[in-house]
Amino acid sequence: MDETPPWTTTSSQTLVEDRWIKLRADRLLTRSGQEIAPWYVLDYADWCCAVAITPDGRVVMVRQWRHGAQAWSLELPGGVMDPGDADAIAAARRELREETGYDAPEWRFLYAAHANPAIQTNRLHIVLGLGAVPVAAATPEPTEEIAVVLMTVEEVLAAVAGGRIGQSMHVGGILVALAAAGRIRQEIA
């Protein structure tokens, strides 16, 4: 299979750049000579999420306000990977502690996937933490409104099926992590 990119970037212009986002407009040329312009690309830092499971089998979730959706969102603890984070596990552990006050003695990196490969450069890293227990008070950012929600596996699966966990990449991470932890069976036909 040919791995040569089918498009060539002929120019790129940064439209917006701050501490959170960089938006650029690329001018592209296809193999056949067709120009595509502008092609907008969002440069974000990579993110991480922790699927943390307590000794009694509950999943540590958070409920927080998401301005883009104009809704409260039930999701995994997580956030931006900082340049100082050693790896995805370190970042996920940091985010879990900050947002929930929980930590776990056993950690496993599961996978990283592109959030939206058509227009975004970043990936979401999913990490599994087993034996999660509260170790400190949560210390969310001053701008975050977060509530910790502990859910059984059955409640999480019902929330996924019912659309109550609305961050689509978290849904995939939850299912992969629950299978990796032996909490659900994953069958691929």
TAMOMO-V696077 format. One line per field, one symbol per residue. phi: phi as a letter, one per 30 degrees, with the letter a starting at -180 (. if undefined). psi: psi as a letter, one per 20 degrees, with the letter a starting at -180 (. if undefined). A space follows every 10 residues. Layout:
phi: ???
psi: ???
//
This chain:
phi: .dcdedccdc abbdcbabdc bbcbccccbd edjddbadcd bcccddcbbc cccdeciccd cbcbdbdedh adbcaddlld ddedddadde dddddddddb icbbdbbbdc abbddaddbc cdbcccbccc idbdbaddbd eedccbbdbc bdeddddddd ddidccdddd eddddddddd dicbccccd
psi: ppjppiqpoh rppphppaih qppqoqpqpr hijppopqop pooqqqrqqp npprhjjqpo rqpqpoggil qppoaqpaap pqhiphahgg gggggggghh jqrqipqppg rpqpgnihiq irqppppppq kpqpirqqmr qhipopppop qrgghghhhg hjjioiohhh ggggggghgh ikhqpopp.
//
